Amino acid sequence: RVPDMEMFIPSSGLSKVMGKHGTNLDNIRKISGADIEIIESKSSRHEHVANIFGTPEQRQSAENLIKAFIMST
């Protein structure tokens, strides 16, 4: 299926987005209501891609949460 939105995740932020045993990603899914799958980028620049499925509001919420985790230290 074709994602409604794609978002690049730098390798440095992947562990933050995923969390221990995927807990952060699970929480992002629950809070946003979006369906999110993380895949390796085909461009092989050590990035991953978050494929996000859902309504515009769900996608925006997921994007904001993912950005927040990437920016967290």
All heavy atoms as TSV, in Angstrom:
chain	resi	resn	atom	element	x	y	z
A	1	ARG	N	N	0.835	-1.197	0.000
A	1	ARG	CA	C	0.000	0.000	0.000
A	1	ARG	C	C	0.865	1.241	0.000
A	1	ARG	O	O	1.977	1.230	0.541
A	1	ARG	CB	C	-0.984	-0.034	1.159
A	1	ARG	CG	C	-0.389	0.164	2.513
A	1	ARG	CD	C	-1.453	0.023	3.603
A	1	ARG	NE	N	-0.794	0.088	4.891
A	1	ARG	CZ	C	-1.375	0.457	5.999
A	1	ARG	NH1	N	-2.644	0.768	6.006
A	1	ARG	NH2	N	-0.700	0.509	7.123
A	2	VAL	N	N	0.345	2.282	-0.533
A	2	VAL	CA	C	1.097	3.536	-0.664
A	2	VAL	C	C	0.846	4.385	0.576
A	2	VAL	O	O	-0.302	4.622	0.952
A	2	VAL	CB	C	0.654	4.303	-1.930
A	2	VAL	CG1	C	1.387	5.621	-2.043
A	2	VAL	CG2	C	0.877	3.453	-3.158
A	3	PRO	N	N	1.932	4.851	1.235
A	3	PRO	CA	C	1.733	5.665	2.440
A	3	PRO	C	C	1.128	7.016	2.107
A	3	PRO	O	O	1.340	7.570	1.024
A	3	PRO	CB	C	3.142	5.819	3.005
A	3	PRO	CG	C	4.049	5.610	1.848
A	3	PRO	CD	C	3.342	4.657	0.923
A	4	ASP	N	N	0.369	7.550	3.063
A	4	ASP	CA	C	-0.188	8.895	2.912
A	4	ASP	C	C	0.901	9.948	3.053
A	4	ASP	O	O	0.786	11.048	2.533
A	4	ASP	CB	C	-1.264	9.135	3.976
A	4	ASP	CG	C	-2.436	8.171	3.830
A	4	ASP	OD1	O	-2.893	7.949	2.698
A	4	ASP	OD2	O	-2.891	7.635	4.857
A	5	MET	N	N	1.987	9.566	3.768
A	5	MET	CA	C	3.068	10.514	4.031
A	5	MET	C	C	4.343	9.735	4.326
A	5	MET	O	O	4.297	8.675	4.935
A	5	MET	CB	C	2.679	11.353	5.247
A	5	MET	CG	C	3.706	12.312	5.714
A	5	MET	SD	S	3.068	13.151	7.189
A	5	MET	CE	C	4.482	14.128	7.566
A	6	GLU	N	N	5.464	10.262	3.882
A	6	GLU	CA	C	6.767	9.687	4.194
A	6	GLU	C	C	7.586	10.723	4.947
A	6	GLU	O	O	7.550	11.907	4.619
A	6	GLU	CB	C	7.532	9.300	2.930
A	6	GLU	CG	C	6.989	8.109	2.198
A	6	GLU	CD	C	7.841	7.732	0.997
A	6	GLU	OE1	O	8.627	8.580	0.527
A	6	GLU	OE2	O	7.716	6.596	0.543
A	7	MET	N	N	8.323	10.240	5.939
A	7	MET	CA	C	9.154	11.146	6.734
A	7	MET	C	C	10.508	10.485	6.934
A	7	MET	O	O	10.580	9.328	7.339
A	7	MET	CB	C	8.471	11.369	8.085
A	7	MET	CG	C	9.165	12.312	8.987
A	7	MET	SD	S	8.151	12.556	10.463
A	7	MET	CE	C	9.220	13.673	11.322
A	8	PHE	N	N	11.579	11.205	6.638
A	8	PHE	CA	C	12.918	10.655	6.805
A	8	PHE	C	C	13.352	10.775	8.261
A	8	PHE	O	O	13.136	11.803	8.902
A	8	PHE	CB	C	13.929	11.360	5.897
A	8	PHE	CG	C	13.758	10.986	4.458
A	8	PHE	CD1	C	13.070	11.801	3.579
A	8	PHE	CD2	C	14.279	9.797	3.973
A	8	PHE	CE1	C	12.898	11.444	2.262
A	8	PHE	CE2	C	14.122	9.430	2.652
A	8	PHE	CZ	C	13.427	10.250	1.796
A	9	ILE	N	N	13.975	9.718	8.762
A	9	ILE	CA	C	14.485	9.694	10.133
A	9	ILE	C	C	15.985	9.445	10.046
A	9	ILE	O	O	16.415	8.398	9.554
A	9	ILE	CB	C	13.817	8.579	10.962
A	9	ILE	CG1	C	12.307	8.797	10.996
A	9	ILE	CG2	C	14.411	8.534	12.369
A	9	ILE	CD1	C	11.548	7.675	11.667
A	10	PRO	N	N	16.804	10.389	10.516
A	10	PRO	CA	C	18.258	10.178	10.482
A	10	PRO	C	C	18.638	9.025	11.402
A	10	PRO	O	O	17.954	8.763	12.402
A	10	PRO	CB	C	18.836	11.506	10.957
A	10	PRO	CG	C	17.739	12.139	11.745
A	10	PRO	CD	C	16.448	11.658	11.146
A	11	SER	N	N	19.735	8.366	11.072
A	11	SER	CA	C	20.163	7.228	11.887
A	11	SER	C	C	20.373	7.635	13.335
A	11	SER	O	O	20.118	6.857	14.249
A	11	SER	CB	C	21.429	6.602	11.312
A	11	SER	OG	O	22.467	7.553	11.243
A	12	SER	N	N	20.805	8.880	13.556
A	12	SER	CA	C	21.042	9.359	14.919
A	12	SER	C	C	19.753	9.477	15.727
A	12	SER	O	O	19.781	9.478	16.952
A	12	SER	CB	C	21.740	10.715	14.890
A	12	SER	OG	O	20.930	11.663	14.210
A	13	GLY	N	N	18.618	9.564	15.061
A	13	GLY	CA	C	17.350	9.717	15.764
A	13	GLY	C	C	16.508	8.460	15.816
A	13	GLY	O	O	15.469	8.431	16.482
A	14	LEU	N	N	16.944	7.413	15.129
A	14	LEU	CA	C	16.118	6.202	15.033
A	14	LEU	C	C	15.859	5.565	16.392
A	14	LEU	O	O	14.717	5.227	16.713
A	14	LEU	CB	C	16.760	5.188	14.080
A	14	LEU	CG	C	15.940	3.920	13.869
A	14	LEU	CD1	C	14.613	4.230	13.186
A	14	LEU	CD2	C	16.730	2.906	13.066
A	15	SER	N	N	16.897	5.426	17.209
A	15	SER	CA	C	16.709	4.775	18.509
A	15	SER	C	C	15.785	5.595	19.408
A	15	SER	O	O	15.044	5.040	20.219
A	15	SER	CB	C	18.051	4.535	19.196
A	15	SER	OG	O	18.698	5.757	19.474
A	16	LYS	N	N	15.806	6.921	19.248
A	16	LYS	CA	C	14.922	7.786	20.038
A	16	LYS	C	C	13.466	7.590	19.627
A	16	LYS	O	O	12.570	7.549	20.460
A	16	LYS	CB	C	15.310	9.248	19.870
A	16	LYS	CG	C	16.695	9.586	20.384
A	16	LYS	CD	C	17.033	11.024	20.051
A	16	LYS	CE	C	18.471	11.351	20.376
A	16	LYS	NZ	N	18.819	12.704	19.990
A	17	VAL	N	N	13.236	7.483	18.317
A	17	VAL	CA	C	11.872	7.298	17.806
A	17	VAL	C	C	11.350	5.909	18.181
A	17	VAL	O	O	10.204	5.760	18.593
A	17	VAL	CB	C	11.822	7.505	16.274
A	17	VAL	CG1	C	10.454	7.123	15.716
A	17	VAL	CG2	C	12.145	8.951	15.924
A	18	MET	N	N	12.204	4.907	18.070
A	18	MET	CA	C	11.777	3.541	18.359
A	18	MET	C	C	11.569	3.323	19.860
A	18	MET	O	O	10.563	2.758	20.259
A	18	MET	CB	C	12.810	2.534	17.845
A	18	MET	CG	C	12.972	2.523	16.334
A	18	MET	SD	S	11.470	2.116	15.442
A	18	MET	CE	C	11.255	0.417	15.924
A	19	GLY	N	N	12.511	3.774	20.665
A	19	GLY	CA	C	12.446	3.522	22.093
A	19	GLY	C	C	12.812	2.084	22.415
A	19	GLY	O	O	12.979	1.251	21.522
A	20	LYS	N	N	12.931	1.800	23.687
A	20	LYS	CA	C	13.292	0.456	24.132
A	20	LYS	C	C	12.159	-0.513	23.803
A	20	LYS	O	O	11.009	-0.284	24.193
A	20	LYS	CB	C	13.566	0.471	25.636
A	20	LYS	CG	C	14.217	-0.776	26.152
A	20	LYS	CD	C	14.656	-0.598	27.593
A	20	LYS	CE	C	15.523	-1.759	28.007
A	20	LYS	NZ	N	16.156	-1.518	29.305
A	21	HIS	N	N	12.483	-1.544	23.048
A	21	HIS	CA	C	11.509	-2.559	22.619
A	21	HIS	C	C	10.357	-1.938	21.822
A	21	HIS	O	O	9.246	-2.471	21.829
A	21	HIS	CB	C	10.965	-3.350	23.805
A	21	HIS	CG	C	12.025	-3.990	24.636
A	21	HIS	ND1	N	12.832	-5.005	24.153
A	21	HIS	CD2	C	12.441	-3.746	25.899
A	21	HIS	CE1	C	13.686	-5.364	25.101
A	21	HIS	NE2	N	13.478	-4.608	26.167
A	22	GLY	N	N	10.589	-0.790	21.159
A	22	GLY	CA	C	9.559	-0.156	20.334
A	22	GLY	C	C	8.509	0.613	21.104
A	22	GLY	O	O	7.483	0.983	20.536
A	23	THR	N	N	8.761	0.879	22.387
A	23	THR	CA	C	7.728	1.533	23.199
A	23	THR	C	C	7.409	2.956	22.736
A	23	THR	O	O	6.244	3.351	22.754
A	23	THR	CB	C	8.120	1.559	24.693
A	23	THR	OG1	O	9.420	2.142	24.821
A	23	THR	CG2	C	8.128	0.170	25.297
A	24	ASN	N	N	8.419	3.716	22.325
A	24	ASN	CA	C	8.142	5.084	21.858
A	24	ASN	C	C	7.289	5.053	20.594
A	24	ASN	O	O	6.325	5.821	20.474
A	24	ASN	CB	C	9.438	5.847	21.594
A	24	ASN	CG	C	10.189	6.181	22.870
A	24	ASN	OD1	O	9.687	6.001	23.972
A	24	ASN	ND2	N	11.410	6.657	22.716
A	25	LEU	N	N	7.637	4.183	19.659
A	25	LEU	CA	C	6.862	4.087	18.419
A	25	LEU	C	C	5.432	3.646	18.717
A	25	LEU	O	O	4.479	4.189	18.143
A	25	LEU	CB	C	7.540	3.129	17.431
A	25	LEU	CG	C	6.894	3.033	16.054
A	25	LEU	CD1	C	6.842	4.390	15.361
A	25	LEU	CD2	C	7.650	2.036	15.186
A	26	ASP	N	N	5.262	2.704	19.622
A	26	ASP	CA	C	3.913	2.273	20.010
A	26	ASP	C	C	3.116	3.439	20.587
A	26	ASP	O	O	1.936	3.610	20.272
A	26	ASP	CB	C	3.972	1.140	21.051
A	26	ASP	CG	C	4.413	-0.184	20.444
A	26	ASP	OD1	O	4.359	-0.332	19.198
A	26	ASP	OD2	O	4.819	-1.074	21.213
A	27	ASN	N	N	3.773	4.250	21.425
A	27	ASN	CA	C	3.089	5.409	22.011
A	27	ASN	C	C	2.739	6.445	20.952
A	27	ASN	O	O	1.673	7.050	21.015
A	27	ASN	CB	C	3.936	6.028	23.120
A	27	ASN	CG	C	3.940	5.189	24.376
A	27	ASN	OD1	O	2.980	4.481	24.670
A	27	ASN	ND2	N	5.032	5.247	25.127
A	28	ILE	N	N	3.636	6.662	19.992
A	28	ILE	CA	C	3.342	7.605	18.899
A	28	ILE	C	C	2.109	7.121	18.134
A	28	ILE	O	O	1.225	7.910	17.796
A	28	ILE	CB	C	4.558	7.754	17.957
A	28	ILE	CG1	C	5.712	8.453	18.685
A	28	ILE	CG2	C	4.170	8.518	16.687
A	28	ILE	CD1	C	7.035	8.425	17.923
A	29	ARG	N	N	2.047	5.820	17.869
A	29	ARG	CA	C	0.873	5.261	17.172
A	29	ARG	C	C	-0.401	5.473	17.982
A	29	ARG	O	O	-1.437	5.864	17.429
A	29	ARG	CB	C	1.074	3.762	16.916
A	29	ARG	CG	C	2.099	3.442	15.865
A	29	ARG	CD	C	2.259	1.928	15.722
A	29	ARG	NE	N	3.179	1.581	14.660
A	29	ARG	CZ	C	4.188	0.717	14.800
A	29	ARG	NH1	N	4.398	0.102	15.961
A	29	ARG	NH2	N	4.982	0.452	13.784
A	30	LYS	N	N	-0.343	5.186	19.287
A	30	LYS	CA	C	-1.537	5.318	20.140
A	30	LYS	C	C	-1.998	6.763	20.239
A	30	LYS	O	O	-3.189	7.058	20.118
A	30	LYS	CB	C	-1.243	4.775	21.544
A	30	LYS	CG	C	-1.162	3.272	21.612
A	30	LYS	CD	C	-0.793	2.819	23.019
A	30	LYS	CE	C	-0.454	1.341	23.029
A	30	LYS	NZ	N	0.180	0.918	24.277
A	31	ILE	N	N	-1.051	7.674	20.486
A	31	ILE	CA	C	-1.408	9.080	20.674
A	31	ILE	C	C	-1.935	9.705	19.386
A	31	ILE	O	O	-2.928	10.431	19.397
A	31	ILE	CB	C	-0.191	9.876	21.205
A	31	ILE	CG1	C	0.149	9.406	22.630
A	31	ILE	CG2	C	-0.458	11.375	21.184
A	31	ILE	CD1	C	1.500	9.878	23.128
A	32	SER	N	N	-1.266	9.426	18.261
A	32	SER	CA	C	-1.643	10.063	16.993
A	32	SER	C	C	-2.816	9.372	16.321
A	32	SER	O	O	-3.556	9.992	15.559
A	32	SER	CB	C	-0.448	10.080	16.036
A	32	SER	OG	O	-0.133	8.757	15.614
A	33	GLY	N	N	-2.952	8.073	16.557
A	33	GLY	CA	C	-3.980	7.303	15.854
A	33	GLY	C	C	-3.542	6.871	14.468
A	33	GLY	O	O	-4.285	6.211	13.749
A	34	ALA	N	N	-2.323	7.238	14.071
A	34	ALA	CA	C	-1.811	6.904	12.743
A	34	ALA	C	C	-1.180	5.511	12.752
A	34	ALA	O	O	-0.722	5.029	13.784
A	34	ALA	CB	C	-0.779	7.928	12.294
A	35	ASP	N	N	-1.163	4.887	11.588
A	35	ASP	CA	C	-0.439	3.632	11.402
A	35	ASP	C	C	0.925	4.015	10.847
A	35	ASP	O	O	1.017	4.745	9.860
A	35	ASP	CB	C	-1.201	2.733	10.428
A	35	ASP	CG	C	-0.569	1.365	10.267
A	35	ASP	OD1	O	0.273	0.988	11.112
A	35	ASP	OD2	O	-0.899	0.678	9.289
A	36	ILE	N	N	1.989	3.542	11.501
A	36	ILE	CA	C	3.349	3.942	11.128
A	36	ILE	C	C	4.203	2.699	10.958
A	36	ILE	O	O	4.194	1.810	11.804
A	36	ILE	CB	C	3.982	4.826	12.225
A	36	ILE	CG1	C	3.097	6.039	12.527
A	36	ILE	CG2	C	5.386	5.269	11.808
A	36	ILE	CD1	C	3.421	6.716	13.843
A	37	GLU	N	N	4.919	2.637	9.847
A	37	GLU	CA	C	5.904	1.571	9.664
A	37	GLU	C	C	7.247	2.215	9.356
A	37	GLU	O	O	7.319	3.206	8.634
A	37	GLU	CB	C	5.484	0.583	8.578
A	37	GLU	CG	C	5.329	1.171	7.207
A	37	GLU	CD	C	4.898	0.150	6.155
A	37	GLU	OE1	O	4.304	-0.878	6.520
A	37	GLU	OE2	O	5.154	0.413	4.963
A	38	ILE	N	N	8.306	1.661	9.933
A	38	ILE	CA	C	9.655	2.179	9.741
A	38	ILE	C	C	10.406	1.219	8.823
A	38	ILE	O	O	10.450	0.017	9.082
A	38	ILE	CB	C	10.419	2.291	11.077
A	38	ILE	CG1	C	9.622	3.093	12.108
A	38	ILE	CG2	C	11.812	2.877	10.851
A	38	ILE	CD1	C	9.480	4.557	11.821
A	39	ILE	N	N	10.944	1.760	7.731
A	39	ILE	CA	C	11.709	0.943	6.784
A	39	ILE	C	C	13.058	1.613	6.516
A	39	ILE	O	O	13.224	2.804	6.772
A	39	ILE	CB	C	10.944	0.726	5.458
A	39	ILE	CG1	C	10.674	2.072	4.771
A	39	ILE	CG2	C	9.653	-0.036	5.682
A	39	ILE	CD1	C	10.172	1.945	3.350
A	40	GLU	N	N	14.006	0.828	5.992
A	40	GLU	CA	C	15.290	1.407	5.608
A	40	GLU	C	C	15.108	2.226	4.342
A	40	GLU	O	O	14.376	1.847	3.435
A	40	GLU	CB	C	16.319	0.306	5.376
A	40	GLU	CG	C	16.816	-0.334	6.640
A	40	GLU	CD	C	17.977	-1.276	6.400
A	40	GLU	OE1	O	18.819	-0.978	5.535
A	40	GLU	OE2	O	18.013	-2.303	7.088
A	41	SER	N	N	15.813	3.339	4.278
A	41	SER	CA	C	15.756	4.207	3.108
A	41	SER	C	C	16.444	3.539	1.931
A	41	SER	O	O	17.515	2.947	2.072
A	41	SER	CB	C	16.422	5.542	3.415
A	41	SER	OG	O	16.522	6.323	2.247
A	42	LYS	N	N	15.840	3.635	0.762
A	42	LYS	CA	C	16.445	3.083	-0.450
A	42	LYS	C	C	17.629	3.923	-0.921
A	42	LYS	O	O	18.447	3.475	-1.698
A	42	LYS	CB	C	15.393	2.966	-1.550
A	42	LYS	CG	C	14.365	1.887	-1.262
A	42	LYS	CD	C	13.376	1.770	-2.404
A	42	LYS	CE	C	12.415	0.634	-2.206
A	42	LYS	NZ	N	11.505	0.802	-1.093
A	43	SER	N	N	17.717	5.155	-0.430
A	43	SER	CA	C	18.815	6.030	-0.832
A	43	SER	C	C	20.106	5.682	-0.095
A	43	SER	O	O	21.149	6.225	-0.413
A	43	SER	CB	C	18.449	7.491	-0.591
A	43	SER	OG	O	18.332	7.739	0.793
A	44	SER	N	N	20.019	4.786	0.883
A	44	SER	CA	C	21.167	4.272	1.649
A	44	SER	C	C	22.072	5.368	2.220
A	44	SER	O	O	23.263	5.228	2.250
A	44	SER	CB	C	21.988	3.296	0.806
A	44	SER	OG	O	22.701	3.972	-0.207
A	45	ARG	N	N	21.481	6.440	2.684
A	45	ARG	CA	C	22.263	7.484	3.342
A	45	ARG	C	C	22.191	7.311	4.857
A	45	ARG	O	O	22.187	8.279	5.597
A	45	ARG	CB	C	21.723	8.860	2.967
A	45	ARG	CG	C	21.925	9.217	1.503
A	45	ARG	CD	C	21.485	10.620	1.245
A	45	ARG	NE	N	20.139	10.859	1.789
A	45	ARG	CZ	C	19.278	11.713	1.282
A	45	ARG	NH1	N	19.585	12.424	0.233
A	45	ARG	NH2	N	18.090	11.882	1.836
A	46	HIS	N	N	22.092	6.083	5.283
A	46	HIS	CA	C	21.991	5.770	6.707
A	46	HIS	C	C	20.758	6.411	7.324
A	46	HIS	O	O	20.786	6.867	8.464
A	46	HIS	CB	C	23.250	6.185	7.462
A	46	HIS	CG	C	24.495	5.596	6.888
A	46	HIS	ND1	N	24.770	4.249	6.934
A	46	HIS	CD2	C	25.529	6.157	6.232
A	46	HIS	CE1	C	25.917	4.024	6.338
A	46	HIS	NE2	N	26.396	5.155	5.892
A	47	GLU	N	N	19.695	6.472	6.553
A	47	GLU	CA	C	18.441	7.002	7.054
A	47	GLU	C	C	17.384	5.909	7.015
A	47	GLU	O	O	17.544	4.903	6.332
A	47	GLU	CB	C	17.941	8.166	6.184
A	47	GLU	CG	C	18.749	9.428	6.291
A	47	GLU	CD	C	18.158	10.556	5.449
A	47	GLU	OE1	O	17.516	10.268	4.434
A	47	GLU	OE2	O	18.357	11.713	5.827
A	48	HIS	N	N	16.318	6.130	7.729
A	48	HIS	CA	C	15.144	5.276	7.671
A	48	HIS	C	C	13.968	6.154	7.267
A	48	HIS	O	O	14.035	7.384	7.356
A	48	HIS	CB	C	14.881	4.608	9.020
A	48	HIS	CG	C	15.827	3.483	9.300
A	48	HIS	ND1	N	17.150	3.680	9.622
A	48	HIS	CD2	C	15.634	2.143	9.289
A	48	HIS	CE1	C	17.731	2.508	9.807
A	48	HIS	NE2	N	16.839	1.564	9.608
A	49	VAL	N	N	12.915	5.519	6.833
A	49	VAL	CA	C	11.726	6.240	6.411
A	49	VAL	C	C	10.556	5.783	7.272
A	49	VAL	O	O	10.364	4.574	7.480
A	49	VAL	CB	C	11.401	5.977	4.922
A	49	VAL	CG1	C	10.111	6.672	4.509
A	49	VAL	CG2	C	12.551	6.432	4.037
A	50	ALA	N	N	9.811	6.741	7.785
A	50	ALA	CA	C	8.559	6.430	8.470
A	50	ALA	C	C	7.444	6.592	7.448
A	50	ALA	O	O	7.233	7.694	6.926
A	50	ALA	CB	C	8.342	7.375	9.643
A	51	ASN	N	N	6.788	5.492	7.112
A	51	ASN	CA	C	5.599	5.548	6.266
A	51	ASN	C	C	4.414	5.733	7.194
A	51	ASN	O	O	4.184	4.925	8.094
A	51	ASN	CB	C	5.439	4.265	5.450
A	51	ASN	CG	C	6.470	4.161	4.354
A	51	ASN	OD1	O	6.921	5.163	3.816
A	51	ASN	ND2	N	6.846	2.959	4.008
A	52	ILE	N	N	3.668	6.821	6.981
A	52	ILE	CA	C	2.585	7.185	7.893
A	52	ILE	C	C	1.255	7.126	7.143
A	52	ILE	O	O	1.106	7.704	6.074
A	52	ILE	CB	C	2.815	8.597	8.475
A	52	ILE	CG1	C	4.201	8.663	9.146
A	52	ILE	CG2	C	1.706	8.967	9.452
A	52	ILE	CD1	C	4.618	10.041	9.596
A	53	PHE	N	N	0.305	6.413	7.741
A	53	PHE	CA	C	-1.017	6.242	7.159
A	53	PHE	C	C	-2.051	6.801	8.130
A	53	PHE	O	O	-1.945	6.580	9.333
A	53	PHE	CB	C	-1.319	4.747	6.937
A	53	PHE	CG	C	-0.285	4.027	6.123
A	53	PHE	CD1	C	0.856	3.507	6.726
A	53	PHE	CD2	C	-0.433	3.865	4.756
A	53	PHE	CE1	C	1.815	2.833	5.987
A	53	PHE	CE2	C	0.523	3.192	4.012
A	53	PHE	CZ	C	1.646	2.682	4.628
A	54	GLY	N	N	-3.043	7.516	7.613
A	54	GLY	CA	C	-4.108	8.024	8.473
A	54	GLY	C	C	-4.715	9.301	7.920
A	54	GLY	O	O	-4.389	9.736	6.811
A	55	THR	N	N	-5.578	9.887	8.712
A	55	THR	CA	C	-6.216	11.145	8.331
A	55	THR	C	C	-5.163	12.259	8.370
A	55	THR	O	O	-4.096	12.089	8.977
A	55	THR	CB	C	-7.345	11.505	9.309
A	55	THR	OG1	O	-6.776	11.778	10.596
A	55	THR	CG2	C	-8.379	10.383	9.424
A	56	PRO	N	N	-5.451	13.406	7.783
A	56	PRO	CA	C	-4.482	14.517	7.862
A	56	PRO	C	C	-4.119	14.872	9.302
A	56	PRO	O	O	-2.952	15.142	9.601
A	56	PRO	CB	C	-5.212	15.670	7.170
A	56	PRO	CG	C	-6.117	14.998	6.191
A	56	PRO	CD	C	-6.572	13.739	6.894
A	57	GLU	N	N	-5.088	14.840	10.210
A	57	GLU	CA	C	-4.817	15.165	11.609
A	57	GLU	C	C	-3.912	14.107	12.243
A	57	GLU	O	O	-2.993	14.441	13.005
A	57	GLU	CB	C	-6.127	15.269	12.398
A	57	GLU	CG	C	-7.008	16.429	11.977
A	57	GLU	CD	C	-7.847	16.146	10.721
A	57	GLU	OE1	O	-7.947	14.960	10.301
A	57	GLU	OE2	O	-8.369	17.109	10.154
A	58	GLN	N	N	-4.171	12.833	11.948
A	58	GLN	CA	C	-3.345	11.759	12.482
A	58	GLN	C	C	-1.919	11.859	11.960
A	58	GLN	O	O	-0.952	11.689	12.715
A	58	GLN	CB	C	-3.937	10.398	12.128
A	58	GLN	CG	C	-5.220	10.083	12.863
A	58	GLN	CD	C	-5.905	8.843	12.321
A	58	GLN	OE1	O	-5.811	8.514	11.141
A	58	GLN	NE2	N	-6.616	8.141	13.195
A	59	ARG	N	N	-1.784	12.151	10.679
A	59	ARG	CA	C	-0.451	12.272	10.079
A	59	ARG	C	C	0.319	13.441	10.690
A	59	ARG	O	O	1.498	13.324	11.006
A	59	ARG	CB	C	-0.557	12.436	8.561
A	59	ARG	CG	C	-1.102	11.206	7.861
A	59	ARG	CD	C	-0.931	11.256	6.364
A	59	ARG	NE	N	-1.410	12.467	5.729
A	59	ARG	CZ	C	-2.603	12.597	5.153
A	59	ARG	NH1	N	-3.455	11.595	5.145
A	59	ARG	NH2	N	-2.946	13.719	4.568
A	60	GLN	N	N	-0.341	14.578	10.878
A	60	GLN	CA	C	0.308	15.753	11.457
A	60	GLN	C	C	0.745	15.467	12.886
A	60	GLN	O	O	1.850	15.826	13.293
A	60	GLN	CB	C	-0.646	16.957	11.426
A	60	GLN	CG	C	-0.011	18.247	11.916
A	60	GLN	CD	C	1.102	18.726	11.011
A	60	GLN	OE1	O	0.917	18.843	9.807
A	60	GLN	NE2	N	2.266	19.004	11.566
A	61	SER	N	N	-0.110	14.821	13.643
A	61	SER	CA	C	0.221	14.476	15.024
A	61	SER	C	C	1.420	13.536	15.073
A	61	SER	O	O	2.353	13.742	15.853
A	61	SER	CB	C	-0.990	13.837	15.704
A	61	SER	OG	O	-0.685	13.460	17.015
A	62	ALA	N	N	1.420	12.508	14.221
A	62	ALA	CA	C	2.533	11.556	14.181
A	62	ALA	C	C	3.824	12.258	13.782
A	62	ALA	O	O	4.876	12.034	14.389
A	62	ALA	CB	C	2.217	10.418	13.213
A	63	GLU	N	N	3.755	13.131	12.794
A	63	GLU	CA	C	4.937	13.857	12.344
A	63	GLU	C	C	5.508	14.713	13.480
A	63	GLU	O	O	6.717	14.711	13.727
A	63	GLU	CB	C	4.603	14.741	11.143
A	63	GLU	CG	C	5.798	15.533	10.642
A	63	GLU	CD	C	5.463	16.480	9.492
A	63	GLU	OE1	O	4.287	16.863	9.338
A	63	GLU	OE2	O	6.397	16.837	8.757
A	64	ASN	N	N	4.643	15.425	14.194
A	64	ASN	CA	C	5.097	16.278	15.297
A	64	ASN	C	C	5.738	15.452	16.406
A	64	ASN	O	O	6.768	15.850	16.966
A	64	ASN	CB	C	3.929	17.097	15.852
A	64	ASN	CG	C	3.472	18.170	14.885
A	64	ASN	OD1	O	4.206	18.567	13.982
A	64	ASN	ND2	N	2.252	18.631	15.055
A	65	LEU	N	N	5.140	14.311	16.730
A	65	LEU	CA	C	5.686	13.451	17.779
A	65	LEU	C	C	7.032	12.868	17.364
A	65	LEU	O	O	7.977	12.832	18.160
A	65	LEU	CB	C	4.695	12.340	18.120
A	65	LEU	CG	C	3.443	12.800	18.872
A	65	LEU	CD1	C	2.359	11.736	18.813
A	65	LEU	CD2	C	3.789	13.151	20.309
A	66	ILE	N	N	7.133	12.420	16.122
A	66	ILE	CA	C	8.402	11.861	15.633
A	66	ILE	C	C	9.489	12.928	15.674
A	66	ILE	O	O	10.603	12.684	16.139
A	66	ILE	CB	C	8.239	11.265	14.220
A	66	ILE	CG1	C	7.386	9.991	14.294
A	66	ILE	CG2	C	9.601	10.976	13.582
A	66	ILE	CD1	C	6.949	9.458	12.935
A	67	LYS	N	N	9.161	14.141	15.221
A	67	LYS	CA	C	10.136	15.242	15.262
A	67	LYS	C	C	10.575	15.522	16.691
A	67	LYS	O	O	11.757	15.771	16.948
A	67	LYS	CB	C	9.542	16.514	14.651
A	67	LYS	CG	C	9.483	16.502	13.144
A	67	LYS	CD	C	8.878	17.798	12.632
A	67	LYS	CE	C	8.758	17.812	11.121
A	67	LYS	NZ	N	8.078	19.027	10.649
A	68	ALA	N	N	9.648	15.486	17.625
A	68	ALA	CA	C	9.974	15.755	19.024
A	68	ALA	C	C	10.945	14.704	19.558
A	68	ALA	O	O	11.896	15.040	20.265
A	68	ALA	CB	C	8.695	15.797	19.874
A	69	PHE	N	N	10.711	13.434	19.230
A	69	PHE	CA	C	11.626	12.391	19.681
A	69	PHE	C	C	12.989	12.543	19.039
A	69	PHE	O	O	14.020	12.339	19.693
A	69	PHE	CB	C	11.058	10.993	19.400
A	69	PHE	CG	C	10.110	10.521	20.462
A	69	PHE	CD1	C	8.745	10.453	20.218
A	69	PHE	CD2	C	10.578	10.131	21.711
A	69	PHE	CE1	C	7.873	9.999	21.186
A	69	PHE	CE2	C	9.714	9.685	22.690
A	69	PHE	CZ	C	8.348	9.627	22.433
A	70	ILE	N	N	13.046	12.896	17.753
A	70	ILE	CA	C	14.325	13.083	17.067
A	70	ILE	C	C	15.119	14.215	17.727
A	70	ILE	O	O	16.332	14.111	17.914
A	70	ILE	CB	C	14.131	13.353	15.566
A	70	ILE	CG1	C	13.601	12.098	14.874
A	70	ILE	CG2	C	15.427	13.828	14.911
A	70	ILE	CD1	C	13.166	12.322	13.427
A	71	MET	N	N	14.433	15.282	18.103
A	71	MET	CA	C	15.093	16.450	18.676
A	71	MET	C	C	15.460	16.264	20.153
A	71	MET	O	O	16.266	17.012	20.680
A	71	MET	CB	C	14.203	17.693	18.540
A	71	MET	CG	C	13.890	18.065	17.097
A	71	MET	SD	S	15.355	18.434	16.116
A	71	MET	CE	C	15.830	19.990	16.825
A	72	SER	N	N	14.862	15.274	20.815
A	72	SER	CA	C	15.129	15.077	22.243
A	72	SER	C	C	16.564	14.595	22.476
A	72	SER	O	O	17.178	13.986	21.617
A	72	SER	CB	C	14.141	14.081	22.838
A	72	SER	OG	O	14.410	12.780	22.351
A	73	THR	N	N	17.081	14.908	23.643
A	73	THR	CA	C	18.459	14.495	23.943
A	73	THR	C	C	18.488	13.546	25.128
A	73	THR	O	O	17.546	13.414	25.848
A	73	THR	CB	C	19.340	15.717	24.260
A	73	THR	OG1	O	18.730	16.459	25.326
A	73	THR	CG2	C	19.498	16.596	23.054
